[in-house]
Amino acid sequence: MAKRGHNEVKESLTELTRIFQPKDPRKFVKDYIRKYRIMGGYEDELTTLVEYELGKLRSSVS
């Protein structure tokens, strides 16, 4: 995936994570990849990104 496109995917997924605050990050990423037809091989990286963002959200609430 091109660098610019990859950053757009990360930013989009980060925003969606803030909005929806999913309970299951892996399922959320799988649905995102399927819906937006993201090429394979990025699932682990994107799941880590979602988990990190959820951690930031939870720590700011406490």
N, C-alpha and C positions, 0 to 999 in steps of 0.2 A: 504494500500500500504506500502510496506517495506520502511524503512527510506532511504536506499541507492537508491532505485528506485524512491522514491519521490523527492529526491534531483536532480537526473538526469533529471526528467521531468521538474522541476523548471529551471534548468540551460539551458535545451534545449529551453524551452519556452521563457526565457529571451533573449537568442541569436537570436531566430526568431523574437522577438519583435524589437530588435535593427536593424535587417536587413530590415524587411518589414514595420515597423512603421505603424501599422494598424489604420484606422480611427475609427473603431468600435471594442473596446476590447472584448466585450461579444461575438460578432459573430466570431471573430478571435479565441477565446478560444473554442467555440462550434465546429468550424471546426477542430481545433487541437485535441480535445478530440475524435471526430468522426474518423479522419484520423489515429491517433495512438492508437485507442482503449483503451483509459484511462478509468479506472473504474469510475463510477458515484460518486457524492458527493464532488468532488473537483473543480467544476466549479466556485463557488464564490471565493475560495481562489486563483485560477489561474487567474481569471479576475482581482482581486485586484493586483496581482503580475504584470500583463501586464500594468494596469493603473499606478502603481508606476514607472515602468520602462519607460513608455512614459513620465511621469512627469519629470524624471531625464533627459531624452533626450532633452525635450523642454527647461528645465532650463539651460542646458549647451549650447544650441544654442543662447539663448538671451544674 
